[in-house]
Structures are given as C-alpha cells and as structure tokens.
Amino acid sequence: MRDQLKDLHEKRNKLVEDQRALLDKVEAEKRELTAEETEQYEKMDADFETMTTQIDELKAKIEDMDKRRAKSDERKEMLSKSTLPPEAKSPIIDEPEPRSKEQENRMTIFNKALRDGRDALDREEIRALQADQDTKGGYLVAPEVFINQLLKDVDDRVIVRQLATIQTINTSDEIGVPELADDIADFDWTSEIHTGTPDTTMDFARRTMKGHPMSKRIKVSEKLIRLSQHPVDALVRARLAYKMGITMEKAYMEGTGANQPLGLFTAADVGLGTGRDVATGNTATQIKADGLINAMYNLKEQYMRTGVWLFHRDAVKMIRKLKDGEGNYIWNAGIASDRPATILDRPYYMSEYVPNTFTTGLYVGMFGDFSYYWILDCLNYQIKVLNELYAEQNQIGYIGRYEGDGAPVLSEAFSRITLG
C-alpha cells in the first residue's frame, strides 16, 4: 500500500504540473482556453479530486494497519515475558505498560464488580475501590489504569483533545488560570537618576476551571458478558469511550460554560469574545478567500506559525470549490508526499461538531493555536453496576461518570470565522 500511495502522490504532482503547463501555454500565446483545453483542464481537476480521496483512504488504511501491527507486537512481547502458557492469558487491550501487583489486584476486583455487581465484593474489596463520596450509593472509583486507557480511547475519537493542552488533577477541586488582563505601560524615557513614573495599568484577572460531572447509562447483554473472551472492563470501556468522546467534542465546540466546558464557538468574555470574530471578506452564505486571509492575519505572527484551521467537512468542501476571476480553482493543497493538505499553507482539521449552518452572523470555522484551549481531567471516574434493574431483559446496566472542564485561556491566539 505504501508503494501505491507514493505512486498516487507522484501522479497527482504530475497532474498539477500539467495544469500549470497548460495555463502557461495559453498565457504565453495571449489567448483564452479553447473548448477542448477547458474540457481537458476540468478533467484534470476531477482526477485531482479522485486521487486526493484515494490518497486519504490509503493513508487511513496504512495508519490502521500500523496500529494493528504495533498492538500485535505489544501482545507478542507481553506473552514472551509471561510465565504462564499463552493460552492461559486473557488478552489485555491497549495496555500502555506492565501493571504493578496493586494495579492488577484493583483491576481484578473492579472487573468482578462490573460482572457481578457491588454486592459480590467483600469488605476489603469494596474498601479498595470506594471513593470517599457517594459510598452508600454504590459507586466504585475506577483504577487509574482503567481511566488512562479510557482517556486514550477518547483522544483517538475527538479532534480538540488532540490539539489542546490537557491538565490532569486527582480531585475535583478547581484550578485557577492566571491571566494578564492589562499589560504594563511602555517604558518612560528618563534621565540617569530617575526611574520613571509608577505603573498603574497592569492588572491580573483569574479564570477558574473545575471538574463538571457528566454521566451515561448503558446496558450490556449478560450473555455477551458471559461469552466474551475479552475482560468485561474492555467491553464497557469501548462503549463508554465512544459516548464520552462525542459528548466532550460537542462541549469543547459549543459548550455554554455553565456546569460544562466553555466551547470554542461560544462567545464569552471569559473565553473568546466577539472581538475575535472575523467576517470581513465573506458573504452572507459563503466563506471566501479574502475571509480566510483576514482570519489568518487577525493573529499575531507567533500564533500564525503554530495555528491550524478547524472546520466542518461542509466548509472544507466549500473552500475547495473557490475559484479565481478566470474560473480556476485557488485551493492550495499540499501535494508533496511528506506533508498534509493545507489551507493558506497551514494544516486543517475536520470535526462533525463544528457549526456548519452557512447563514449571516453564524460561526463556520476557526484558525488558531489550540494549545491555548485547556482541558481539565479529574481522575475520579466512577462506574455503578445495575444488576437487577434490567434483569427481565437479561441485561446488566452500567452508569459511567466523569468530571472535567475545558476553556480557551488566551483569546488572542484564535480567530473565529463568521459570515458577513
């Protein structure tokens, strides 16, 4: 597949060169494209689209194959170090490093609770998993190994977590994010024996972040649990990670900040105010090239070097169709095999949860340095097992709870794109 990918890149590069050669020829002869040349040019455009799609699909397959190979190598190494016969070992999924005896003990107890419920545990086992809060309600705090795996799954499913700065704390206490609200005034030109007038402009503000709870209830067939060859914790983790990932991504995009993260596309003085919105250059229904340029250069040069674009796929499709005054596409796609496709020479990312209603005054994308979006993870993830509630359906219920927060912490690092 890698040879096929390289071949496609070379063909796409040649296609772009042929397009440019055709345009140079017409320009040198000081004439317009003939009907035949126009048809030829448009066919090359269509071929470029097809090849780009094929390249993206091949890259995804290669990445998936690499992940599978890496996972297989990890399991092979794990089994080679085991003193038990390989067939006696339960497969461990996405284990980042060997567990200590204490971690193994906690995971064994936790897995027992997931399968049989809290009532199946003795006092010592309950003590090993209980949190100080809500012990009478039957909640069990998941071992940290479980939580790290869960958050790793989430990272693979949402975009913002891949780009943001993640802060991890072990309690639900809030943390303060100091912010220089007003900087010191410029220096005073003075004489050798004077030190200038005292500064009165510098002021500090403070944003706070704390673990806001969210929860989800799922049901799993008892037969599936009984017959599964994987540990129950892996089965539950996969479903909870999927649901949690979607919830997080939506909140990181458009969360209100009230008992949930403050989203990138939510106008707020404590996050990104309307002063970071850029509509100039766009129309009431479309993103335009001038609008993209204005959004990029709304940032200082330091942020432009590290900034990336964030759009819904509908917006990327609209940008891909932009043409110049002569009807030629102006998309500047990365066509070299060692770099991704870009917009104005900066990478772009797509998420299904970026706003995509193209109407006057609405947000449709963003450019910025997303390391200045901070995510707070509180590692007190809890699972409650509902053994009896769904007994008639031959199912076991699980309630998963998570606490976390998120917010942009430096507004000048972002430009938010709106329609004019």
C-alpha positions, 0 to 999 in steps of 0.5 A: 500500500505504501508503494501505491500511495507514493505512486498516487502522490507522484501522479497527482504532482504530475497532474498539477504540473500539467495544469500549470503547463497548460495555463502557461501555454495559453498565457504565453500565446495571449489567448483564452482556453479553447473548448477542448483545453477547458474540457481537458483542464476540468478533467484534470481537476476531477482526477485531482479530486479522485486521487486526493480521496484515494490518497486519504483512504490509503493513508487511513488504511496504512495508519490502521494497519500500523496500529494493528501491527504495533498492538500485535507486537505489544501482545507478542512481547507481553506473552514472551515475558509471561510465565504462564502458557499463552493460552492461559492469558486473557488478552489485555487491550491497549495496555500502555505498560506492565501493571504493578501487583496493586494495579492488577489486584484493583483491576481484578476486583473492579472487573468482578464488580462490573460482572457481578455487581457491588454486592459480590465484593467483600469488605476489603474489596469494596474498601479498595475501590470506594471513593470517599463520596457517594459510598452508600450509593454504590459507586466504585472509583475506577483504577487509574489504569482503567481511566488512562486507557479510557482517556486514550480511547477518547483522544483517538475519537475527538479532534480538540483533545488532540490539539489542546493542552490537557491538565490532569488533577486527582480531585475535583477541586478547581484550578485557577488560570492566571491571566494578564488582563492589562499589560504594563505601560511602555517604558518612560524615557528618563534621565540617569537618576530617575526611574520613571513614573509608577505603573498603574495599568497592569492588572491580573484577572483569574479564570477558574476551571473545575471538574463538571460531572457528566454521566451515561447509562448503558446496558450490556447483554449478560450473555455477551458478558458471559461469552466474551473472551475479552475482560468485561472492563474492555467491553464497557470501556469501548462503549463508554469511550465512544459516548464520552468522546462525542459528548466532550467534542460537542462541549469543547465546540459549543459548550455554554460554560455553565456546569460544562466546558466553555466551547470554542464557538461560544462567545464569552468574555471569559473565553473568546469574545466577539472581538475575535470574530472575523467576517470581513471578506465573506458573504452572507452564505459563503466563506471566501478567500479574502475571509480566510486571509483576514482570519489568518492575519487577525493573529499575531505572527507567533500564533500564525506559525503554530495555528491550524484551521478547524472546520466542518467537512461542509466548509472544507468542501466549500473552500475547495470549490473557490475559484479565481476571476478566470474560473480556476480553482485557488485551493492550495493543497499540499501535494508533496508526499511528506506533508498534509493538505493545507489551507493558506499553507497551514494544516486543517482539521475536520470535526462533525461538531463544528457549526456548519449552518452557512447563514449571516452572523453564524460561526463556520470555522476557526484558525488558531493555536489550540494549545491555548484551549485547556482541558481539565481531567479529574481522575475520579471516574466512577462506574455503578453496576445495575444488576437487577434493574434490567434483569427481565431483559437479561441485561446488566446496566452500567452508569459511567461518570466523569468530571472535567472542564475545558476553556480557551485561556488566551483569546488572542491566539484564535480567530473565529470565522463568521459570515458577513 
